[in-house]
Amino acid sequence: MKKNQCCPSQLRYDVVSKDWVVIAPGRGKRPEEYKRQRKIIEMDLRQCPFCNLTEAADPLLVFSAGKIAAKKTLPGDWTLAVIPNKFPAFYPITEKSVCQWKIGPVYRSMDAVGFCEVVVTRDHDCHLGLMDLPATEEVVAAYQTRYLELKEHKLVKYISIFHNHGAEAGASQPHPHSQIITSPLIDVDLLGELENSKKYWRTHKKCLACEMNKFELKDRSRVVCENADFVASCPFASKTAFKVVISPKFHSPRFENIDPGQRKSLTQILSAAIKKIYKALGDPAYNFYLHTAPCDRKDYSHYHWHLTIVPKTAIMAGFEIGTRIEISTIEPERAAEYLRAQ
């Protein structure tokens, strides 16, 4: 890709979100200088709520050595458990409709109805950057298993699956865990992706993400790693340094429909990408989240699901907050090159 020799910074257009991003390497550092000292939360394991799960935790799903336990109890050799969140943001009310009402001439409100679950792995000190493949596959299998069950509830329109690692990424507990939250609403960012993907499909009769993957695999400058089913790459218009998106090489609107072979491939590439970030940036705080077609029983055949990993390498300041134009201080091509080498 040719660079503008007159200006060291670029404005890049995100074709999925329709946002502009500033790539300003002149303000940045060498890739190895992005390592930051992550804040470590010390905890007495006797006080860790996830180290002391009991039958009272009412598990929704239990794994033991790669297999789903026949009963929803915690055997002595449990390795992963999905439990209800004790402090839910949404409440599992199973009424036939969600109450909505107006407040004054302009405000609106509605019931925050949904399910909040926590996916807990047993080892307090073994986070995803250190896990072996069998343990990581349990996590991915738990995501899929719970998704398939939760989508059957009539009030569930969207299911958010995400993982926070480190205090800077919003992890309130140091014990490794992910969260699953369902909502009667679809978030604004995903709505934008759905609409823009639909417009591209209508205009070109092709999937936007498939076309992006095709170009990235040919260009290769932003590819971090790949296998037969998935590619992990730093987006052309990365909003943050070292952001990585994992996308299926096959067209698929819905994460929950992956077969066992594809789930194993997803496990491999998720593990590889996180381990590269762990090594390259010195165990940074990060978030990852899944964007998949909503479960509101509408046709989203134009969409292409993906998983996004966002390391915490900087803090948003006034320009980013005020304009919604993010500034990234390293080119995605350079970030991908550094990650590939790990």
N, C-alpha and C positions, 0 to 999 in steps of 0.2 A: 504494500500500500504506500503510495506516494505521500510524503509529508509536505506541508506548507513550510517552506524555508524561511518565510518572513516573520512568522509568528510561532513562538514555542508552544502556545496553548491552542486547543481546538474546542469548538462546540460540536458535540456529536448528538445525533438524533436517534432516540430509542423508538424503533418502528413498532414495538408492541404497546408501550404505554403512551406514545406520542409526546414524551417529555424530552427536553434538551438537557444535556449534561456537559459540564466543563471538565475537560481533561487538561490539567495544568501541571505537567511534570517539572516545570521550572520552580515550582514551590515545594517540590517533594524531596525525597531522599533516595538513597540506593535501596534496593529491595530488602537487603538484610537489615537495614536500619528501621524497618517497620515493626520489629520485635518490641513488644511492650511488656512490662512487668504486670501480669494479671493479679488482681487482688484475690488472695486466697482466704476463704472463710474457714477459720479453724472451728472444729466442733467435736465435742465429746461424743463418741459413737453411741454411748448409752442414751444420749439425748436426741439422737437423730431419728426423726419419725419414720423414715424409710428403712432404717436398719432394724427397726423394731415393729415391723408389721405383724399383726396377729390376725386371727380369724375375725376379730372385731372390725377389721378394716374392710370387710365385705368385698373381697376382690371380685371383679367382673370377668377377669381372664387371668389364668395362671399358666406359666410355662415352667417346665422342668427338663433341663438338658435337651432343649430343642423340640420338645413335644408339649402339646397343650394338655394340661391336667384334666382328667375326666370329671373331677368335681371342683367347684369353685371354692376351694379351701387352700390354705397354704401348707403344702407338705414341707418336711424338713429340708428337702433338697430343691426348693423352688429357686428359679434363676431369674424370672421376670414376673411382675404382677401389674395388672391394670386395676386401679382403685378409683372410687369417686373422689373428687377434690373436696376436702373438708371446708374450703372457703370458696365456693363457686361464684363466678360472675353472672352466670345464667342458671336458672332454676328449673328442674325437671318436672314441670307441670304438664300433665298429659290431657288437658282439656282439648276440645275439638277446634277451638279457635283462639287466636291471640287477641287480647283486648287492646284497642287503640283509641286514643282520644286527643282532642285539641285542648290546648291551654292558652286561653286568650286568642287574639286575632292571628298570631303567626306561629306559635309553638305547637309541636306535636310530640306525643309520647306513646309508647307501647310496652307491653309486658316483655321483659327480658327472659324468654323461655328457652331452655336448652339443656344440654348435658355437658358437664365439665369433668374430665377424667385425667388421671396421671398415670403415665407408663413408667414404672420403676424397675430398674435393673438392680440386682442384689448387691454387687460389690460397691462399697462406698467410694473407693478410690480409683475404680476402673471406668473412666469415661470413654466416649466413643473414639477418641484419638488413640486409645490404648487397647480397645477391645479386639478380640480375634473375630474372624468371620462368622463362626456359629453364633456367638453372642450377639453380633450386630444383626444377623438375619432374624433372630428372635424379635428384636426391636421392630424391624420392617414388617415381619409377620403379624406382630401385635397391632401395628397401625392398620394393616389391611383387614384383619379380623374384626376389629372394633368398628372400622368404617362400614363394613358390610352390614353389621348389625344396626348401627345407629342410623344409617340412611333410610331404614324402613319406617322410622317414626314420621308421622304426617307433618309435625311442626318443624322438622329439621329441613332447612333449605340449603344450608352449607355446613361443611365440616372442616374445621381448621386444625391441622396437625402441625405442631411446631416444637422446636427444641431450643432451650436457652442454656448456654454453657458459660459460666462465669458471672460474677456479680455485675460486671459492667454490661452484660447482655440481659440482665433482668432476672437471673436465677436466684430466687430467694433462699433456696436450699442448696448446699454444696453437693449433696448426693445426686448422682446422675439420674435425670428423669426427663421425659418429654410430656407434652400436654396435648389433649384432644378436646376441643370445644366446639359444640354445635350452636348454630344461630338460625333464627328465622329470617335473617337478612344476609345479603351477599355484599362483601366489602367493596368499597369504591374502586380500589386498585384492580381487583379481579373483574369487576364489571367493565372497566376500561379495556382490559385484555380481551374479554369475551367479545365486546363490540368491535374492537379494531381487528381481531382475528376474523370475525364474521364479514366485515367490509372487504378484507383482503380476499377471502374465499369467494365472495360474490363477484369481485372484479377480475380475479386471476384464475378462479377455479382450482386453486391450490391452497394448501395449508401454509400459513406464514411461518410457523415454527419449523416445518419440514424444509422449507426453502432456506431458512437461516442455518439449519443444521447442515444442509447440503453445501452451502457456501463455506461454513466454518471447517468442515472436514476436507474441503478442497484447499482452502487457504492455509489452515493449520496453525497460524500464528497465535491464535487465542485458545487452542485446544490444550487442556491440562492433562486429561487422560481419557481413555475410551475402552470399551469392550464390544462384544458383538451386538449388544442391545442398546447401549447408552453412550452418550458423549458428555463429558464435563468440560466446560469452557468458561473463560472470563468474557462476559458480554462486551460487544463492540462499544456500547455506551454504558459502561459500568458506572453506577452512581457512587460506589465506594471502592476503595483499594482492595484488591484480591477477592472481590466478589466472584463466586462460581455458581453457574447454573447447570444442573444435571437434567438432560432432556432425553427422552426415548428416541432412538433412531427410527423406530416404527411409528406410524401415526396412531395416536391414542388419546382420546379426550379424557379418559377416566383412569386414574391411578388404581382404583379398586379392582379393575379388570385384569391386572397383570396375572400371568400364569406362574406356576412354581419356578420354571426356568428363568423367566424374566425377573421374578422377585430375587432370585439368587444373583443375577447379573446386577440388579439395582443395589443389592447389599455390597457387592464387590466394589462398584464404582463409588458409592457413598463412603465406604470405609477408606478407599484409596484417596479420595479427595480430602477428607477430613484429616487423614494422617499426613498428607502433604502440607496442609495448612498448619497443622500442629508442629511439624518439623520446621517449616519455613519461617513461621512467625513466633515460635517459642511458646506454644500452648496459649494462643490468644483466647479471649472471650469471643463468642460468636453466637449467632442465631441461625437456624435454618427453618424453612417453612415450605409447605406443599401448596401449590396452586393446581387445583384440579376442577373439572366441570362440576357445577353445583348438582345437588341431588333433589332438585325441584321438579323432576319429571319432564323437563323441556329438552328439546333437541340441541345438543352442543357438538354436533359432529365436526364442526369447523375448528374446534379448539384442540389444543395439544398440551397435556399436563406437564409439569416440570417441578423440580425441587431446587430451591435457591439457598445458598450458604453465604452468610454475610459476616465476615470477621469484623471485630470492633477495633479499627485502626485509627480512628479520629472521632472528634466530637463535632456535631453539627453546630454551626455558628449563625450569626444574624442573617447573612446573605442567603444561606441555604433555607433557613426557616422562613424568611420573609418572601422569598421568590419561588421556592420549591425547585430551584435549579441547583443540584448538588455539584460540588467540586471534588474531583478525584485527583490526587496528586501523583499518580503513577499510571502510565499507559497500560491498558489491559493486555497488550501484547507483551510488555515487559514483565508484568505480574505473572502471566501464564508461563512464560519462559522460566521464570524463577521457580514456580511451583512444579513444573515438569521435571526440573533437575533434582527434586527432593526424593 
